[in-house]
């Protein structure tokens, strides 16, 4: 799974991903940047 890392300022692969539900009910993938270890989120579609 890829997401945008705000620290690296580019798209990176996420490690240790898990599917979570945010407070507003939307699904998201939570993980860490493989390069720098910063926490990352990728909001998924409603499907």
Secondary structure, DSSP 8 states (H G I E B T S, - for coil): -EEEETTTTEEEEEEEEEEEE-TTS-EEEEEEETTT--EEEEE----
